[in-house]
Amino acid sequence: MPQTVPLIAAPSRRTALRRFPAIMLTALILSGLVLLLSAHRAWAERHGIEHRLVFSTFPAGGLHDLFDHILSEAYARLGYEIELQGYPAERALLLANDGLVDGEAGRVSVVEKSYPNLIRVPTPIYINRIAILTTDKDTDIDPAKGWGQFANRRTCIRNGYKFLESRVKGENRHMVSSYEKMIGLLRNKRVEVCFAEFFDILPALGKVGMGGVRMLCEPMAVNPMYHYLNKRHADLVPRIDAVLRDMAAEGRLKEIELHMMQVHYSKLAGSCPLLDSTQ
């Protein structure tokens, strides 16, 4: 007797209909992902964006805003998009050194001793000027006399600003978390002399005014500030340095700085000698 071959029953129409929504849902999800990725690539190509980097820096205002303008333009020339995240000065360095962000927007070179995972981009992005603030109209403070002249004075600096921490010392030193607090201590005669990075303190002075505060004509110190990348981005250092060299040669770095002063801080002219000297 001939053997019969068992037939495999075709799925019923009802079973096929039950499977159809799941198949369609999977297809829609996959096609949606393809469209999303294609749209992102198209947007990136249209805007010249290849990568995105995050840098820590000082809290919003002052140097934060200046570095944001400079680095956004510099990295855009390489096809990168960047984001600056503001933190207390010490925490910003720790985040960058530990690789939790891609680098630090800008610091003086003194940080290199304590944060070895940060690689300096050689071209300075800004020249840091340490302003001297006091209430004394007849002060005998003279930057040429050096930091020793403040040994017996009540001084004030902001937390986490490493250069000032290395220069202003002693039991009479006050450290504060904001420039508003610094100005308040000075006006209330609780301190005699305050030190602050000139550009960084401008927003606070614009907010609370210069009443009762005097800024000396000469800075106490002048230092270049550098952009730093975490060591995992070592290959990017020469590329961004080449861009910053070009921007410096074009006068673009100074142009950005002066533009920000004119737009945001021109009302302080006359009461801030250092501001007048940079115009």
C-alpha positions in Angstrom: 0.0 0.0 0.0 1.5 3.3 -0.9 2.5 5.5 2.0 0.8 8.8 2.4 2.8 11.9 3.2 1.3 13.9 6.0 0.3 17.4 5.0 1.3 20.4 7.1 -1.7 22.4 7.7 -1.6 26.0 6.6 -2.2 28.5 9.3 -5.8 29.4 9.6 -7.0 32.8 8.4 -7.9 33.6 12.0 -4.3 32.8 13.2 -2.8 34.9 10.4 -5.0 37.8 11.3 -3.9 37.6 14.9 -0.3 37.7 13.9 -0.7 40.6 11.5 -0.8 43.5 14.1 2.4 42.2 15.7 4.2 42.0 12.4 3.0 45.5 11.4 4.1 46.9 14.8 7.6 45.4 14.4 7.8 46.8 10.9 6.7 50.2 12.0 9.2 50.3 14.8 12.1 49.3 12.5 11.1 51.8 9.8 10.7 54.5 12.5 14.2 53.9 13.7 15.6 54.0 10.2 13.8 57.3 9.6 14.9 58.7 12.9 18.6 57.8 12.2 18.3 59.1 8.6 16.8 62.4 9.8 19.6 62.8 12.5 22.3 62.1 9.9 20.7 64.6 7.5 20.5 67.2 10.2 24.1 66.6 11.2 25.3 66.9 7.6 23.2 70.0 7.0 24.7 71.7 10.1 28.2 70.2 9.8 27.8 68.4 13.1 29.8 65.2 13.5 30.1 64.8 17.2 29.0 66.4 20.5 31.2 67.2 23.4 30.4 68.4 27.0 32.8 70.6 29.0 32.6 71.7 32.6 33.4 75.2 33.6 32.5 78.0 36.1 28.9 78.8 36.9 26.8 80.8 34.3 27.9 84.4 33.5 31.3 85.9 33.1 34.0 83.4 32.0 31.3 80.7 31.4 29.6 82.8 28.7 32.9 84.0 27.2 34.2 80.4 26.9 30.9 79.3 25.5 31.1 81.8 22.6 34.8 81.0 21.9 34.6 77.2 22.1 31.3 76.9 20.2 32.8 78.7 17.3 36.1 76.9 17.5 34.6 73.4 17.6 32.0 74.2 14.9 34.9 74.7 12.5 35.7 71.0 13.1 32.1 69.9 12.8 31.5 69.5 16.5 28.7 70.6 18.7 29.5 71.5 22.3 27.7 72.1 25.6 29.1 73.9 28.6 27.9 72.8 32.0 28.4 75.2 34.9 29.6 73.9 38.3 31.4 75.2 41.4 35.0 75.7 40.3 36.4 72.8 42.2 33.7 70.3 41.1 34.1 71.4 37.5 37.8 70.3 37.6 37.0 67.0 39.3 34.4 66.1 36.7 36.8 66.9 33.8 39.7 65.1 35.4 37.6 62.0 36.2 36.3 61.8 32.6 32.7 62.4 33.5 32.7 65.2 31.0 35.0 65.6 28.0 37.2 68.4 29.4 37.3 71.8 31.1 36.5 74.9 29.1 39.3 77.1 30.4 41.7 77.3 33.3 45.2 78.7 34.2 48.0 76.2 34.0 48.4 75.8 37.8 45.6 73.2 37.7 47.9 70.7 35.9 49.7 69.8 39.1 46.6 68.4 40.8 44.6 67.2 37.8 46.9 65.0 35.7 44.2 63.6 33.4 43.7 67.0 31.8 45.7 67.8 28.6 46.3 71.4 27.8 45.4 72.8 24.4 48.5 75.0 23.9 46.9 78.1 22.4 45.5 80.4 25.2 41.8 81.3 24.7 41.9 84.3 27.1 44.2 86.4 29.2 43.1 86.2 32.8 43.4 89.5 34.8 43.1 89.5 38.6 41.3 92.6 39.7 41.9 94.2 43.1 38.7 95.6 44.8 38.7 97.7 47.9 36.6 100.4 49.6 39.7 102.5 50.5 40.0 105.7 48.3 43.6 106.3 49.5 44.9 102.8 49.5 48.6 102.1 49.4 48.1 98.8 47.6 50.5 98.4 44.7 50.6 95.3 42.4 54.4 95.8 42.0 54.8 95.1 45.7 53.7 91.5 45.3 51.4 89.3 47.3 53.2 89.6 50.6 51.7 93.1 51.1 48.3 91.3 51.9 49.7 89.1 54.7 48.1 91.2 57.5 45.0 92.3 55.6 41.5 90.7 55.7 41.2 89.3 52.2 38.5 87.6 50.2 38.6 85.2 47.2 36.1 82.8 45.6 36.2 79.0 46.3 37.9 76.8 43.8 39.9 79.5 41.9 43.2 77.7 42.1 45.6 80.5 41.1 44.2 82.8 43.8 44.2 80.0 46.4 47.9 79.5 45.7 48.6 83.2 46.2 46.2 84.5 48.8 46.8 82.7 52.1 46.7 83.2 55.9 44.2 83.1 58.7 42.7 86.4 57.5 41.6 85.0 54.2 37.9 84.6 53.6 36.5 82.3 50.9 33.1 82.7 49.5 30.8 80.8 47.0 29.7 83.8 45.0 30.8 87.3 43.9 27.7 88.8 45.4 28.8 87.5 48.8 32.3 88.9 48.2 31.0 92.4 47.4 28.7 92.3 50.4 31.6 91.5 52.7 33.6 94.3 51.2 30.8 96.9 51.6 30.2 95.8 55.2 33.9 96.3 56.0 34.3 92.6 57.0 37.2 92.4 54.5 39.6 95.0 53.2 40.7 93.6 49.9 39.0 91.3 47.4 40.5 89.5 44.4 38.5 88.3 41.4 39.1 87.5 37.8 38.1 90.7 36.1 35.8 89.4 33.3 34.2 86.9 35.7 33.1 89.4 38.3 31.6 91.9 35.8 28.1 90.3 35.8 27.9 90.6 39.6 29.1 94.2 39.5 26.5 95.0 36.8 23.8 93.4 39.0 24.6 95.0 42.4 26.4 98.1 41.2 29.8 99.6 42.0 28.6 101.8 44.9 31.1 101.7 47.7 33.5 99.5 45.7 36.7 100.6 44.1 38.6 98.7 41.4 42.3 99.5 41.0 43.6 100.5 37.7 46.3 97.8 37.5 45.6 94.1 37.7 47.4 92.1 40.5 48.3 89.4 38.0 47.9 88.4 34.4 47.8 84.8 33.3 46.9 82.9 30.1 43.9 80.6 30.4 43.9 77.3 28.4 41.2 74.9 27.2 41.7 71.4 28.6 40.6 68.0 27.2 40.4 64.8 29.2 43.2 62.4 28.1 40.8 60.1 26.3 40.5 62.9 23.7 44.3 63.4 23.3 44.0 62.9 19.5 41.7 66.0 19.3 44.2 68.3 21.0 46.3 69.2 17.9 43.1 69.7 15.8 41.4 72.2 18.1 44.7 73.9 18.8 45.1 74.6 15.1 41.7 76.2 15.0 42.4 78.3 18.1 45.7 79.5 16.5 43.8 80.5 13.5 41.2 82.4 15.6 44.0 84.2 17.5 45.7 85.2 14.3 42.5 86.5 12.8 41.9 88.6 16.0 38.7 86.6 16.5 39.4 85.7 20.1 39.8 89.3 21.2 36.9 90.3 19.0 34.5 88.0 20.9 35.8 89.3 24.2 35.4 93.0 23.3 31.9 92.4 21.8 30.7 90.8 25.0 32.1 93.6 27.1 30.4 96.3 24.8 27.1 94.5 24.7 26.8 93.4 28.3 29.0 95.6 30.5 29.4 99.0 28.8 27.4 100.6 31.6 30.2 99.8 34.0 32.7 101.9 31.9 34.3 104.6 34.0 33.9 102.7 37.3 35.9 99.7 36.1 39.4 100.9 35.0 40.3 97.5 33.7 37.2 97.6 31.5 38.3 100.9 30.0 41.8 99.6 29.3 40.6 96.7 27.2 38.4 98.7 24.9 
